[in-house]
């Protein structure tokens, strides 16, 4: 009987799965993160995959990665570097080892390190570990491919089908390494492959084989770890990606408002998953249309809003360029519309599978004429639910298009999400035209807060026409009167300014020497940098923008309170420029990167430390 292993408890750990695009690294990572969320761990994930549909097998450019950070408590980022690296082939080891901590445990498939594999990965010798200065004692060298073939020899599966199970053997090894309950993994696979039970059983068998290999072969040389959850708030949880959370937020808002949800969309990386997810929910009254182009997607959503539905359109930066004319139409017609921009690397096609924050100024100002529009930015994968819900609330209650910014990092990343109760969500009350105005109402009559009343077509006594030409504020007829156009421009601007958004909150030291400022998806990295600086003895605080137009009312008060302020963003300084425009005499320090990758906390800490010492 094997000696019982000593299980060491950790507060947090980072695991990175890597291999060819066809090796199933995203699935293996997703399963591990889901199982971790199920047992109450905090999680943050980062899928990192190439833009190639299918790069040549074993090539350096075709490596796909999935990093997951699990913690006993809340975690804010996927981690700078990993404690465990799974490298399914030589190219994965060559390109991904730089993401491993010194002394990290590395799992490799030795069957994928033959002479041709090493040549493709541009190794100069057969001593690939020595060439990369990797200590063999930290490497679990496993003939993974051979063992999968042996495990499934009597399954009746062909060789191609067997090879698709290699990722599950690696996952089994990782589950052994972190003392995970394989029953949770088995349940996940049975649900995922419910219509293909033979595939589910084959994968479960391979995972068990990987687990047993680790236990039987390395039990005396490798430590097994457990990350035990310390904070378990009662409720139902799921591991959710940002795109799925966004879709759920749209559904919840439509349900709360008592409206049908319509999504008009054209497929584009990395936003397409929102279209895919919403298309599954016809039972919730959701209508999805995959349109012929971006313009049609936005225009059809605007038509749905005119007809009395909650109109939504989803895209990425290049699609916003094309949708701008229809967005402008929504501004002048004063109809509710939510425009989801899942930002990616640009310009043009740029880096379609990577992440940036470079669409901020386009969202704020990228339209002709005076075209004010609320702009929001989600701060994490799980926050995408609330951001989508609140974007819909603003659009419906203020009769305006709203831009919701996410990006590839939060859209594809995931976190442990506590399912909300629909009854506890904020109410959504569209400004429907009162019945007593029947016979007297004109299209641009307004409520006390400046919002245009909404008359849904088909309501008797409220027939009307809207369009792209300027209208008279009193009659709703086409008007070219200079004073009327000036008035309508100011009314549209004031309506947006009247929207009440939450004040900025400041975390950290009240008497901080440095205030860290960001927006959207960088929240977790900036929060982690603040925490590390405070541990070093510095007085530091952080505030973060989720609402960008209108800005929180206390923006100037917060920003001008501190001796030094640094604005950190994944662009060349768009938020800093916008804040300088809005806040008098505000001159911040700046930290800017445009790498298509999330911030590295260590780099942030070093940069902010330099500012503190100036």
N, C-alpha and C positions, 0 to 999 in steps of 0.2 A: 504494500500500500504506500502510495506516494506521501512524502512528508507534507504536512499542511504548510502553505506559504505564509510568510509574514506579510501582512497588508499594511502599507504605510499610508497615512492620511495626509492629503494636501489641501490647501485652500483654493488653488487654481492650477490649471494646466492648459497648454495649447497643443493641439494636434493638427498636422498638415498632411493631407492625402494628395499624392501627385502621381501622374502617369499620362499616357496618351489620351487624347480626347475621347477615344473609344473604350477606355479602361474602366469607366464607371466611377470615377473619383467623386463626382458631384453626388451620386446616389449614396456611396459609402459614407461620405461626410454628412449628408442629410440624415441618414439613419442614425449615425452616432450622436448627432446633435439632438435629434428627436428623442432618443432613449435618455439622453442626459437631461433634457427638459422634463421628461416624464417623471424622473426621480427627484425633481425639484431643484436641479442645478440652474444657476444663471448661465446663459449662453449668449455668445455673439459669434456670427459666422461671416466668412468672406470667401465667396466663390471667385476664383481668378482663372479665367479661361481665355483661349486665343480667339481671334476673329475668324480664323479659317474654318470653313465648314468641316473639312477633314484634312488636316495637314498630313504629310507623309509619315507613316508609322515609324516611331523611334527618332523623329527629328527634334531638334532643339526648339523649333518654333511651334511645335504641336503639343507642348506639355500643358496639361490642365491641372489646376490645383484647387483644393477646398480646405480652408483653414477654419478651425472651430476652437473657441476659447470657452472653457467651462469653469465655473467657480462655485464655491460653497455659498457665496452671496451674490450680489449683483455685479455683473461685469459690464464694462462700457465699450470695449473694443475687441476685435478678434485677436489682439495681441501683436506685438512687434515681431517676435520670433517664436518658433515652436519648440516644445519639449520633446515631441515625438514627430518624426518625419517618415512617412511611408513613400518610398520611391519604387514604382513598379517597373522602371527600366532605367537604363544608363542615362538617357537624356533627362529624365526626371531628377536623378541624383545630381547631375551636372548643373542644372538650372535652379534647383530648389534648395540645395544645401545652404545657400547664403541666407535662407530664412530660418535656419536652425540655430538654436543656442549652442554655445560651447558645451560639449558633453551630452548633447541630445541623443536620445535613443533613435536609431535609424533602422527601419525595416526594409529590406530589399528582396526582390525576386531574382535570385542568382541565375535563373534560367534566361533572364532577359539582359544578361551582361556578357554575351558571347562576343567574339571578335567583330562581327558585323555591327552589333549593337554599340560597341565601344567606338567603332569607326564613325558611325552616324552621330554619336554624341561628342565627337572630336577629342576623345581621349588619346593620348600619345603612347600609352603603354597598357599592358593588361593589369598592372597593379593600380587599378582605379582608386582604391582607398588611399594608398600611399601618395598618389598623384594629387589628391585633394586634401592631404594631411588629416585624414579621418582615422581615429583610433578604432581598430577592429573590435575592441572590447565593448564598444558602444553600438555595435551593429548586429542586428538579428539577420543573419544570412540564411534565407530560406529558399529551397527549390520549389517555389510557390506554384509555378505552372505544372510541373511534374506531379505535385501532390494533388492538385485539382483534377488532373487527368485520372490519377489513381482512385481518387474519391468517387468520381462519377463514371468509372469504367463500366459499371453494370446498369447505368441509368437509361441507356438507349439513346442518349443525346449525341448529336454529331459534334465534331471537333469545334466548329465555330460557336455553337451554343455553350459548350463546356468553357471555352475561353472567356465568355461573358460573365462567368462566375468567379473569375480570379479576384475581383474586387471584394467579394464576400469572404474569401479566405483571409485577405489582409484585414478586413473589418473584424473577423473572428479573433485574430491576433491582438488587435487593439482592444477589443472587448475583454480579452484575458488580461491584458496589461493594466486595465483600469477596473477590473473586478465587476464588469457589467453583467446583468442578468440577461442571459440569452433568450429567455422566454419573451422579454419585451421586444427583442429584435425579431423573433419568430412571428409574433403577433403582427408586427408592422408589415412583414413580408407577406403573410397570409392575406392581409387586407389589400396590400398593393397588387398582388397577383391573384385576386379572388377568382378571376375568370380563367386563370392558368395555374391550377393547384400543383401540377407536376413541376412547373418552374419554381414555384414557391418552395416546395419540398427539396428540390435540388440545391437551391441557394441556402436553405436552412442547414442542410447536411454539410455544405462546404464551410459555412460559418462555424459549425461545431468542430469541424476538422481543424480549422485555423486556431480555434480556442484550445483544443486538445494539444495541438503541436506546440503552442507556447507553454502550456502547463507541463507537458511531459519532457520537453527538450531543454527549456531554459529556466525551470523552476529554481535551480540552485544558483543561477548566475545573474538573473534579472529581477529587479524589484517589481512587485505589483502594487498599484496605488489605488486609493479611493478618494474621490472628492465628495464629501458628505454635505448635503445642503443644510445650512444653519438657519435659514429664514424661509419658512413655508407658510405663506398666506393661503388660507383655505380658498378653494375655488377650482374651476376646471381650466386646465392649461393646455396649450398646444405650441409646438415649434412652428412659427409662422414666418414666412418671408415678407419683405416690405411690400412687394407687388400684391401678394394675396391679402395682406392686411388692408392695403388701399382699396382693393375690390370690396372687401367686407365693409369698410367704412362707407363706401358709396351705397351699398345695399341697405345698411342700417339707416342712413340718412333718408333714403327714399321711403323706407318703411315708417320711420318716425313722422315724416311729412305727409304720409298718406298718398304718395305719388308713384307712378310707374318710373322705373329707371331705364333710360335709354343710353347706350354707349355706341357712338359712331367712331370707328377707329380704322386705321391702316397699319398693318404690322410693321414694327420697327424695333430693333434692339436698342435698349433693354426694356421696352415698355410692353411688349406683346403679351407677356404673361397675364396682364390685367384683362385684356380681351379674352384670353383663353379661360381664365377663372370665371369671369362674369357670364360667359356663354354656358356655363354649367348650371346656372341658377334660374332657369326659366320658371321653376316652381315658385320663385319669389317675385314673379312679375317682371323679371329683367329682360329687356330686349337688347340684343347685340347685333350690330351690322358691321361686317368687314367690308369697308367701302373700297372703291377703285383707287382712291388717292387721299392724301391728307386734307385737301380742300373739301372734298365731299364728306369726309368724316366729321369735320367741324361744322360744316353747313347743315348736315342732317341732324346733328345734335341740337343746333340752334332751332331748326324747324320743330324738333320734338319739344323744346322748351316753349316755343310759341303755342304749341298745341296743348300745353298744360302738364308736360312731364318734367322730370329732372333730367336735363340733357348734359351728358358728359362726353368728352373726347380725350383720347390718350395718345401720347407721342413722345418723341425725344427732341433735342434741339433743332435738327434739320426740319422736322415737321412743324415746329412753332413758326419758322420762317414762312412756310406755306400757308399755315392757318391764320396768319396775322390779319388778312383782309376780312375773313369771317368773324374773327375776334372783334375787330373794329365795328363790324355790323352789330354784334351783340352789345357793344358799348352804346351806340347811338339809338338802338331799339330798346335799350334797357330791359334786357331779358336775362334770366338766370342761366348760367352756363359754367361748368367746371372744366378747365383745361389742365390736364395732367401732363407735366413735362418731366420725364425720367431722364435727367441729364446724363450725357456721355462725353467722351473726349472729342474735341473738335479742333479746328473748323472742318467744314465739309464732312466727308465720311469719317475722317480723323481716326479715333480709336473707339470703334463702335461697342466693344465689350468692356471698356474701362470707364473710370468714374472721374468727373470733374464738377465744379460749381460755376461753370463759365457762362451760364444762361441768365444770370441775375439781371443784368442791365437790359437784355433783350426782353425779359418778362416785364420789367418795369416800364420800359420806354420804346420797345421795338415795334411801334405802330405809327401810322401817319396821323397827323392832327393831334389835338389834345385828347388823349385817350386813356383816362385814368382807370386803373384796374387793381383790385386787391391782389396781393401776392403773399403766399405762405410757403414755408419750407419745412418738411418733416425732419425730425431730429434723430430718428432711429427706425429700424424695421418695424418695431411694435408701435411706435408713435405714428406710423403711416395711417393706422386706423383712425386715430383721433384727428389727425390733420385732414384726412379725406372727409370725415364727418363734418368738421368745422368749416371746411371750404364749401361744402354743400349748404350748410346753414347760412353762411354769409351770402352766397349766391342767391338763395331762395328768399331770404328775408330782406335783402337790399336790392334785388332785381338788377344783378350785375354779373358779368363774367368774372371768374376768379381763376388765377393761375396757381396751381399747386406744384411746387418744385420738390421732387425727390432726386435720386441719382442712382447710378448702377450699384454703388456700394450698399445703400440701404434697401434698394429694390430687390437685389438678389441675396443680400445677407438675411439672417434670421435671428429671432430671439424668442424667449419663452413668453408667451402671450396669455394673459388671463382673460378668458372670455367675458365680456361685459354683459350686464343685464340691460336689455333694450329699454325697460321702464325707467332706468336711472340715467339714461342719456339726456342731454339738454334737449328741451322741446324745440321744434322747428315750426315757425308760424309764418308762412308766406303772406304778403300784404294784399290779400284778395280785395277787390273793390267792394265797398259796402253796398248792400241792396238799396239803401235809401238814395244812392246817387243814380239810380236807374233813370234814364232819360236826360240826365244832366251831365253824365260823365264824359270826359274826353281823354284820349290816350295818355296824356302827360300830366294829369292831375296827380298831386302828391300827398302822401301822408305827412304827419308832423315832422318826422325825421328826414324828410326830403326824398323818400323812396317813392317811385312811381307805383300807383296801384296796378294790380295784375287782374286782367279780365281774360279768363280762359275762353277761347273761341267756342261758340255754341251756346253760350249763356245768353238767354233772351234779354234784349234791351241793351246789350253791351257790345254790339258789332263795332269793329274798328279796323284800321289799316295801319301797319307799321312799315318802315322801310329805311333805306340808307341815306335818303335826303333829309336835311335838317327840317324839323317840324316846329310849328308855332307852339309856344308853351301853353297857350290857352285853348286853341281850337284843335291842335293836332294836324292842321293842314300844312302842306309844304310851304316853307318860308325861306326867303333869302334876305330878310331884314337884318341889317347889321347888329342892331341892339338886341334882337331876339337871339341871334347866334351867340353873342357874347353872354347873354343871360343863360342860355341852355348849356353852354360850356362850363360856366361857373356852377350851375346846379348839379351837373354830373360830377364835377370835381368835389363839391361840398358833400354830396351824398356819400362818396367814398371816405372823405375826411371824418364824417359823422360816425363811422363804424367803430364800435367799442371793442377793443382788443385788450387782452390781459397786459398788465404792467410787466416790465422787465423784472426778473428776480435775480438777485446776486447771491452766489454761493461763495463760501470761503471767509477770508478775514475782512471784517468791517473797516479796519484801518489799513487796508492793503497798500503796498507800494506799487503794485502792478495789477491792472485789470485786464483779463484775457477775454477777448470778444470774438465771436464767430456766428455763423448761421447754419441752419440745416444739419446735414449729416456729420459734421465734424464735432458735434457735441461731446461724444464719448471720448475722443482722443484729447480734446482740450480739457475735459474734466479730469482725465487721468494725469495729464501734464500738471494741472494745478495741484492735484493731490500729492504728486511726487515732489513738487517744489516746496509745498508746505511741510512735508516730511523732512526736507533738508533745512528747515528753519526759516524759509522766506515767508513774508507776508504777501499772499497772493489771493485774488478773487477772480470769479468768472461770471460773465453774463452771456446769454445766448439768444439770438433772434430766431423766432419761429414765425412771427408776423412782420413782414417787411414793408407792406403798404396796406393800410396806414401803419406807421411806426407806433409802438407803444407810447402813451402820453408822457411817460417819465424818462424817455430816451436821453434827452439832453441832460437832465438832472443826474442820471447815473453816469454817463460818459464823462462829464466834466467834474465829477467828484474826486477822481483819483489822480495821483501825481503822474503816473505813466499808464498809458493804454496801448495794448497791441491788438490789432485786428488780424486774425489768422484765417486764411481762406484758400481754397484750391482753385485759384485764378490769379490774375495779375493785379488784383486790388480793387475789384468792383464794389464790394461792400464798403470798403474804406472810402472810396470816392463818393459813394452815395451818402454816407454818414457825414462826410465833410460838407456836402451840399445842404444837408438838412440841419446840421448843428453848427451854430456860429463858433468860429475860432477853435474848431476841433481839429487837432493835428496829431494823429496816432502814429505809433510805430506800426510796421507791417511785417507779416510773415506770409510769403506767397510761394506756393508750389503748384506746378501743373505737370504732374507725372503720370496721371491716369491711375494712381494707386492711393490708398488711404494714407493719411499722415502717419509718421512713425513717432511714437510718443517720446522716445529718447532724443530725437532731433528737435522736437518742440521744447523739451526741457532745456536742452543746451542753448537754444536760441533765446528763450525767455530769460535764462540765467544771465546771458550776456547783456540783455536790455536792463535787467535789475542792477547790474554792476556799473552801468554808464552814469 
